[in-house]
């Protein structure tokens, strides 16, 4: 199975989700510390050149691969990935089950502002504190989203490609 967490930038809530999924963060809904947030692999480190790239984060305890992708505002990226995986399954006996899980609903406004200042405007002195505050606001939602994503991954194995919009985790 392959898990892919996606959102606009692919460097904040997706990185958090991958870290929760891979048990690199405490497995609870408690608020993360500033150090825990800033030490998440790829958190606030990807650039515009990384948009559209699948970033491998590791394998989970069941041996499933965990990736993230920043899709910008183009939901067509998820559609294109789905179509590519369907093609691979149909024409080349690709047997992996794919779970695409959107982390965008968990993003609080302050995190969006932080991303704008830090990643776009390169003003980390404003952006990073906003990102940390936003990460603390949404970490419990991201944790629950990951738990839900893993549950879906283990259920209804007949569906080879699952796309989770995750609106129930709206911040």
N, C-alpha and C positions, 0 to 999 in steps of 0.2 A: 504494500500500500504506500502511496505517496500523499503526504499532506502538504498543501500549499496555502499559506496565509497571505492574503493580498489586501492592499489598500492604496491610497493615493501615492504616498512617497516610498513606502516599503522599508522605512528605517526606524519607525517609532513603535506603534502598536503591533506591527507585524513582528518586529524583533522581540518585543515583549512576549507575544504569543509563542513564538518559537522557543524562547527561553523557558517559559512555563511548560510547554509541551515536552521539552527535553529535560525537565526537572533541574534546570540550572537556577531556578528561583524557588523560594519557599512555596510549597504546595498548599496554599491557603489563601483566603480572601483578605488577609491582613494587608495594611498599607505597606508598600515598599519604602525602604530608606533611600535617601539621595544617592548614597554609594552603590546600593544594589542597582538602581536605575542606570546610573552612569557607567556601570561595569557590564551592562548587557551587551553582548557581541553585536556589532553593527548599529546600536542605538545612536542615532544622530550622526552616523558616519558615512552613509551613502550619499552620492551626489547625483546630479541630473544624468550623468553618463550611465548610471546604474538602473535607470528606469527601464522596465521591460525585461530585465535580466532575472533569471531564476537564481536565487542565492541559496546555496546549500548550507544548512545549519547543523546537521548531524542526523543520527539515527536514534529513534526512541527506544524504550525498554523492550519493545516487541520487534525491533529491527526495521521499523518503518522509517522511510526518509522524510525529513522535514525541510521544506523550502519556504522562502518568502519571495514576493515580487511586488515592486512598485509599479502601478499601472497608470499613474497620472489620473486624469479624469475620464480616461477612455475605458468604459466598461467592455469595449470590444476586445480588449486583451483577454478577458476571461472567456468570452465567446470563442475567440481564436484558439485558446488553449484547449477548450472543450472539443472543438472540431478537430484539432490536431490529434488529441488523444483518441478520439473516436476513429479517426483514419488509421492510426497505428494499431488499434485493437482489431479493426476490420481487416486490414491488408497485411499486417505483419505479426499477427498473433501476440500482440502486446497484452499481457495479462494483468498488469498492475491496476489496482483500484485507485482512483484519484479522488481526493477530497479537497475542493477549493473552498476556503473559508474566508469571508470578507471581514476584516477587523474594523473597517471604517465606522460602523455605527457606535463603536466604543469611544471614538475620539472626541474629547471635550473641546470647546471653543478655544480655551487657553492653549491647548496643545497645537491647534491649527495656527494660532498666532505665533507660537514659539517656533514652529517649523518654518513659517514664512521669514521670521527674523533670522533664524540660525542658518537654514539651508539655502534660502533664496537671496536674502540681503547680506548674509555673512556677518551678522551682528550677534555674535554669541553671547555678549554680555547681557542682552535683553532676551534672546531666544532660548538659551539653555535653562535659565530659571523658570521660564514659562513652560518649557517642555517637562521639566522635573515636576512642577506643580500639576500639570495635566496628567502625567504618568501616575502620580499619587492619587489623583481623582479617579482614574479609570482602571487602575490595576485590578481591582476586584472584579470588574466587568470582563476584563481581558481573561482573567483566570477562569471565570465561569464559561466564557465563550470557548476556551480551549477544552475544558472538560466536556462541554456539549459536543464540540467537533470530534473529540475522541470517541464519545458514545455513538455518534452517528457513524463513525468509521467502523465500529464493531457491529453495527446493526444492518439489516437488509443488504446482505452481501451480493444480492442479485444486481443491484445498481452499480455499474462499473465506474461511473462518473457522477459525483455529487457536488452540487454548487450550493453553498450556504450563504445566504445574504445576511443573516444574523440580525435582522431588524429588531428582534426581541431584546437585544443587548444595547439598544440606543441609549446614549448617555444623556 
